[in-house]
Amino acid sequence: MSTLLALLLTYGLLLWYLKPSLLFKPTITGGGDTIAHYVAARYLRDYLLPNGKLIGWMPGNLAGYPLFLFYFPLAFLLIAGFSLVVSFPIAFKLGTIAGTFGLPIASLVALRWIGCPFPIPALGAVLTLPFLLNAGNSMWGGNIPSTLAGEFSHSLSLTLLVLFMGALYRGVLERRYAGWCAVLFALTGLAHGYGMVMAAGMGLYFLAVTSEFRMTLLYLVRVYAVGGLLLGFWLIPLVWYLPYTTGFSITWEFTSILEIVPVVLWPIIVIAAVTVALTLRGKFSDKGWLRMIYYLTYPVVLSVTLYFVSPWLNLVDVRFLAFAQFFLVLLAAAGLGGLLMRLPRSLWRAAPVVIAVMTIAWVMPQVSFIPKWIQWNFSGMEQTPWWRYFIVVNSIALPGGPHSPRVVYQHSVLHDKAGTIRAFEALPLISGRPTLEGAYMQSSPTSPFVFYIQSELTDTPSCPFVPYKCSPFDPERALAHLELFNVKEVIAVTDRVKAALGSNPGYREEGEIGPYKIFQVRQGNGQYVVPLRYQPALVTDGDWKRLAYDWFQKPEWLEVPLLFPRPGDPVPPGVVPFRDLMEEPVKQVLSPECHVKDALGNEEVRFETECPGRPHLIKVSYHPKWRVEGADRIYLVSPSFMLVYPTAKQVRLVFGNRWPDYVGRVATAAGIALLLAETLVFLSRKRYSSLENPS
C-alpha cells in the first residue's frame, strides 16, 4: 500500500506541473526544437508510413535530407500510434512526455528485477523527482527542461535503458530472458543513440565480475547479437552512410559547478556517496546486497567515463553526464533503503510515503522556470503574441509545395514570440514551402552551408559547427549563395536587416505582415535543375567537405562546381582538373542556350532538357540512396549537391533503397528469427519445468 501511495504522490506532482488541461489541448507544441520534431512526426504519419516507409527523403529543410536515417524513430512511431485515437497535436504532446512519465515506474520495476527488497523500488520511483525537475540545465537530456527543449527521444531512451539495466541483471543471474533483454536493447537504441551506447556498455560489468566468464559471455552474446540484428534495418544503413552526415561534437563549457551538481540533487549525491563509502568500509556484508550496490554504481562510472571519451567518439559530452546524474538516483535509493531497513520494520513500512512527502517539499521550491516553460510549450503556438502574423506569412503570403523555390528567414530570438526561435522551420508543414534551416543538422552534408547563409543574413548567427567558420552580416554577398540554393524569398524581422535588404537592389520588398517583411531575391530562375554554364573542376583527393566549404566562400568559384567522383566513378568528358582554390578557376564555357523544365516531389526529381550530355546541377543534397533514370550515374558536386550528365531528354531521380538497406532488413529478419527461437526455447523449458514440478 505504501508503494502505491508513493507512486500516487510522485505522479500527482508530475501532473501538477504537466497539467492534463494543457496536455489534452489540441494546439501545436512550441518551445526549443520541438516544432522541428512536430514537422518530422507529421511527415512520418502523413507521408512515410502510408507509403510503407520508416526512413525517407524530407525535402523541406537543409536542401533535403534522409529523415530517420540518422535520427531516432521510436518516439515518433509512438506519436503516430497515439494519433490513431486522439488528434495529432495531443498525440504529439503525449509522445513527448512518455519518457518523463515512464521513468518513475521504470525505476521501480528495474530495481525489483535487480532484486532490491522493499522499500528500495518505491524509493527509486520517488527519487526520480529531483532529477526530472532539475532546472540546472535544459540540453543534457532526461530532465523535464531538456524534454521541453526537444530532447524527448533522449528521455524515452533513458526510461528504456533503466528497464534494460534491470532485465539484464536478472537475466544474467538466472540465465534467462535473453530475448526480452534483446528487445529492450533494440528499443533503447531506436529511441536514442546515447541510450544505446550506455546499454551496450552495461554488459561489460558482468564480464568483469563473473566467476563463470564463458557462460556469461555466451549469454551476453545472445542478448547483444539478437538486439543488434533487430536494429539492423536502421543501424547498418546509418553506419554505412555516415560519410554523408555532418559531425556535431560539443565540448561543454561549464559556467558553474552547480551545473554538474545542482542544489536539487544534493541530497541524492550525498546519500549515494555515503552508500559507496559504507560499502567500501564493509558496512554492507551480504553478498547479494554488495552485488546490487556495485551494479548500481557501475552505470555512474560508465557515464562519467563516456563523458571523457565522447570527444573522440564525435559525441556531445554532457549527454552522458545526464545519465550519471540519474543513476545516482538509483544508487541513492538503494543506500537509503538499506539504512532504513536497519530500523524496526514498524518504523520503515511507511518510508516510501514519508520520503515522497519530504522529496516533494524539497523539490517544489526549486523548480524555478519549469512551470512557466510548460505553460508556454503546451498552451501552444496558437496562443503566442505573434501567431496571427506567423500563420498569415505561412498560409497566405508564402503558399506552395515541394517544387516551390526555397524560403529563408533571418535568425533572431524575436521569433520566440511566435512560439519558438525555430518557428519558421515549420514552413514545409504549414505553408508547404521548403526552407533551409532544420533541427536535424547532422543528417545532411549541406548543413554547414545552410548556416553560412544564415550568418550572411543576420547579425546574430547561431553558427553551430565549430570547424566551419561563419560569415559577417553581408546581404550583398549572400545573393550568389541564395541563387545557388534556389532561394526566392527572405523573411526579415529586425529593423537593421529590413533596412539592409530594402536598400539593396538584389532584393525587392514583397510585403509586410506585422513584424515580418518579405523580400524577393531577384537573382535566379526559381528552378532546382540548371544546366551548367562551365565545366566542373575534377577533384581526386583531399577532404571533400573541407574543400567544398572553402569553395563556397569564394564567389569567383561558384559557377565552377567541384566534382568529387566516388571510387569506381568514370571521369566525365570535358571536366577541367582542379588546381587550387587560391587560383582563378578555369572557366571552360558550355553551350549557352539550354532550356530545362523541372518538377520536384517528396522523393523524386524529374526534368526535361534540351541538351543531353551537358552537365546539369540539381540543387538538392547529395545522398547515395538517390538513383537516376536517363543518365548513367549521379555525381557529388560542391557545395553538396547532385550532378548528372543526361543520356536522354527525360530524366528522373528517385530516392530509394540500396544494398546497405537490404542487408539491414535481412539482419532484422535474422534477429526476429533468433528471437522467435529464443522464445520457443524459453516456453519449452517453462513447460518442461511445470511438468517436472506439478503443483
Number of C-alpha atoms within 10 A of each C-alpha: 10 15 22 12 15 23 22 15 18 25 18 13 16 17 14 11 16 20 16 12 10 19 24 17 16 19 21 21 28 31 24 24 21 26 26 23 23 24 18 22 22 19 18 25 21 12 16 19 15 10 11 8 10 18 20 23 22 24 25 28 26 27 27 27 29 20 22 22 22 23 19 20 24 20 26 27 18 17 26 21 16 18 19 11 10 14 14 22 22 23 22 30 23 21 24 27 20 19 26 22 20 16 26 26 21 23 31 25 21 28 30 19 20 21 17 21 16 19 23 29 28 30 29 29 29 30 27 26 28 26 23 24 23 25 21 21 16 19 19 21 29 30 29 29 27 21 27 26 20 25 24 29 29 27 30 30 30 30 25 28 32 26 24 27 26 23 26 31 24 20 22 21 13 9 15 16 18 26 24 18 27 28 22 23 32 23 23 31 28 23 29 25 18 22 28 21 16 22 26 15 15 20 21 14 15 19 16 9 12 14 10 10 13 11 14 18 17 11 20 23 15 19 26 21 15 28 28 22 26 28 24 25 22 26 21 21 21 21 12 11 16 16 13 20 18 18 19 14 17 16 14 11 7 10 8 9 8 14 13 17 14 18 17 23 24 13 16 25 19 12 19 24 16 15 24 19 12 13 17 11 10 11 12 18 10 9 9 11 17 16 14 18 22 15 20 23 20 18 23 23 13 18 24 19 14 24 21 15 12 19 14 10 11 13 20 17 23 24 21 25 20 24 24 23 22 24 24 25 29 29 29 28 30 28 23 22 23 19 13 17 18 10 11 9 11 8 11 18 18 16 24 29 24 13 17 23 16 11 19 17 11 16 21 14 9 16 19 14 10 19 15 11 17 21 15 20 26 27 22 22 25 18 18 18 13 19 18 15 15 25 17 15 24 20 15 10 15 19 16 19 18 19 20 20 20 27 28 24 24 25 24 17 12 15 21 18 16 24 28 24 19 24 22 28 26 24 28 24 19 18 20 19 24 28 28 26 26 25 19 21 23 20 25 27 26 27 28 26 24 23 26 25 26 27 24 22 29 23 18 15 20 14 17 17 19 12 11 15 14 21 20 16 19 17 21 16 16 20 21 18 20 23 18 19 27 24 27 22 23 25 22 25 22 17 12 12 20 19 11 16 25 15 12 11 10 17 22 17 16 12 14 16 13 13 14 21 22 25 23 18 23 17 16 17 14 18 22 27 26 22 24 20 19 20 24 27 24 20 20 15 9 9 10 19 19 12 17 19 19 14 21 19 16 11 12 13 19 17 16 21 26 26 29 24 18 12 7 6 11 10 14 17 11 13 17 20 16 17 13 11 13 8 10 10 20 16 15 14 10 15 11 10 9 15 11 16 14 18 16 20 14 18 17 17 21 18 19 18 21 16 19 20 16 22 23 21 22 24 21 22 24 25 24 14 17 20 18 18 16 17 19 12 17 24 24 22 26 26 27 29 23 22 26 26 22 25 15 15 15 17 20 18 21 17 18 15 15 13 10 20 20 15 15 21 20 16 22 23 17 16 23 18 15 19 23 13 13 19 16 12 12 16 12 12 12 12 12 11 11 11 10 9 8 6 5
